[in-house]
Amino acid sequence: MLRLEAKWFYRMLLLTVLSIGSYVVLQPQYNFSHWMPHRALRSVGVPYDAILWFEQNADIALHLLGGLFITALLYASNLPLLKQSAAKVLACTVGLCLLAEILQLGVGRNVELKDLLLGISGSFMAYLTIKQKKKINRHHTRTY
């Protein structure tokens, strides 16, 4: 019964992540500076230049981690359409990355190849992790 509950938890988390991602993708522009705890970072000694650098490059981490987490959540949610196939999950995530970049054209933002490649790279890292985990599980469940 625990597996069933975990599956639904991952599905709800996936829905939440995709909803937030869709909101960000469909904005004419987005800025992470209002999410940064500037005062707290400065109080622990983070240089102001480092904070500004992170604000300007946060989208790199967002695309890489987004691809990774969406791939992992798609696999963990055990959707019947994907049938626990790591290759299908990877293809679905790459399709979502492409769709996100195409939708950005509709709201007047430029399509950036860097964003697409980072999302696909994150997806591929999750794919390799899933494949390795399956390989380890097969090895440990063999009967000798």
C-alpha positions as CSV (number, residue, x, y, z in Angstrom):
1,M,0.0,0.0,0.0
2,L,2.9,2.4,0.6
3,R,4.0,2.1,-3.0
4,L,0.5,3.2,-4.2
5,E,0.6,6.3,-1.9
6,A,4.2,7.2,-3.0
7,K,3.1,7.0,-6.6
8,W,0.3,9.5,-6.0
9,F,2.6,11.8,-4.0
10,Y,5.0,11.9,-7.0
11,R,2.1,12.5,-9.4
12,M,0.9,15.5,-7.3
13,L,4.5,16.8,-7.0
14,L,4.9,16.4,-10.8
15,L,1.7,18.4,-11.4
16,T,2.9,21.1,-9.1
17,V,6.3,21.4,-10.7
18,L,4.8,21.4,-14.2
19,S,2.2,24.1,-13.2
20,I,4.9,26.3,-11.8
21,G,7.1,25.7,-14.8
22,S,4.3,26.5,-17.2
23,Y,3.6,29.8,-15.3
24,V,7.3,30.8,-15.6
25,V,7.6,29.8,-19.3
26,L,4.5,31.8,-20.2
27,Q,5.7,35.1,-18.6
28,P,7.0,37.7,-21.0
29,Q,10.0,38.0,-18.6
30,Y,11.0,36.7,-15.2
31,N,13.4,37.9,-12.5
32,F,14.6,36.0,-9.5
33,S,15.9,39.0,-7.6
34,H,12.8,39.4,-5.5
35,W,13.1,35.7,-4.4
36,M,16.6,36.2,-3.1
37,P,17.1,36.8,0.6
38,H,19.6,39.7,0.1
39,R,19.8,40.9,3.7
40,A,20.4,37.3,5.0
41,L,23.1,36.6,2.3
42,R,24.8,39.9,3.0
43,S,24.7,39.3,6.8
44,V,26.6,35.9,6.4
45,G,29.3,37.6,4.3
46,V,28.3,36.8,0.7
47,P,29.8,39.5,-1.5
48,Y,27.3,41.7,-3.3
49,D,29.0,40.9,-6.7
50,A,28.3,37.2,-6.1
51,I,24.6,37.9,-5.3
52,L,24.3,39.9,-8.6
53,W,26.1,37.1,-10.5
54,F,23.7,34.5,-9.2
55,E,20.7,36.7,-10.0
56,Q,21.8,37.0,-13.6
57,N,22.7,33.3,-14.0
58,A,20.0,31.6,-11.9
59,D,18.2,30.5,-15.1
60,I,21.1,28.1,-15.8
61,A,20.5,26.2,-12.6
62,L,16.7,26.4,-13.1
63,H,16.9,24.7,-16.6
64,L,19.4,22.0,-15.5
65,L,17.6,21.1,-12.3
66,G,14.2,21.4,-13.9
67,G,15.1,18.8,-16.6
68,L,16.5,16.6,-13.9
69,F,13.6,16.8,-11.5
70,I,10.9,16.5,-14.1
71,T,12.5,13.4,-15.5
72,A,12.9,11.9,-12.1
73,L,9.3,12.7,-11.1
74,L,7.9,11.4,-14.4
75,Y,9.7,8.1,-13.8
76,A,8.7,7.9,-10.1
77,S,5.1,8.7,-10.7
78,N,4.7,5.5,-12.6
79,L,2.3,6.8,-15.3
80,P,0.7,4.1,-17.3
81,L,1.5,5.8,-20.6
82,L,5.2,5.7,-19.9
83,K,5.2,2.1,-18.4
84,Q,8.3,2.7,-16.2
85,S,10.5,3.0,-19.4
86,A,13.4,5.3,-18.8
87,A,13.7,5.9,-22.6
88,K,10.1,7.0,-22.9
89,V,10.5,9.2,-19.8
90,L,13.6,10.8,-21.4
91,A,11.8,11.4,-24.7
92,C,8.8,12.9,-22.9
93,T,11.0,15.3,-21.0
94,V,13.0,16.3,-24.1
95,G,9.6,17.0,-25.7
96,L,8.5,19.2,-22.8
97,C,11.8,21.1,-23.0
98,L,11.2,21.7,-26.7
99,L,7.6,22.7,-26.1
100,A,8.6,25.2,-23.4
101,E,11.0,26.9,-25.8
102,I,8.5,27.0,-28.6
103,L,5.8,28.5,-26.3
104,Q,8.2,31.3,-25.4
105,L,7.9,32.5,-28.9
106,G,4.2,33.1,-28.4
107,V,4.8,35.4,-25.5
108,G,7.5,37.4,-27.2
109,R,10.6,35.9,-25.6
110,N,13.5,34.6,-27.5
111,V,14.3,30.9,-27.9
112,E,17.7,30.2,-26.3
113,L,19.6,27.1,-27.4
114,K,21.4,27.3,-24.1
115,D,18.2,26.8,-22.1
116,L,17.2,23.9,-24.3
117,L,20.5,22.2,-24.0
118,L,20.6,22.6,-20.2
119,G,17.1,21.1,-19.8
120,I,18.0,18.2,-22.0
121,S,21.3,17.7,-20.1
122,G,19.5,17.6,-16.8
123,S,17.0,15.1,-18.3
124,F,19.9,13.0,-19.6
125,M,21.6,13.0,-16.1
126,A,18.4,11.7,-14.6
127,Y,18.0,9.1,-17.3
128,L,21.5,7.8,-16.7
129,T,20.8,7.6,-13.0
130,I,17.6,5.7,-13.5
131,K,19.3,3.3,-15.9
132,Q,22.1,2.7,-13.4
133,K,19.7,2.1,-10.6
134,K,17.8,-0.4,-12.7
135,K,21.0,-2.2,-13.5
136,I,22.0,-2.4,-9.8
137,N,18.5,-3.6,-8.8
138,R,18.6,-6.3,-11.5
139,H,22.1,-7.4,-10.3
140,H,21.0,-7.6,-6.6
141,T,17.7,-9.5,-7.3
142,R,19.3,-12.3,-9.3
143,T,19.1,-15.7,-7.8
144,Y,22.4,-17.7,-8.0
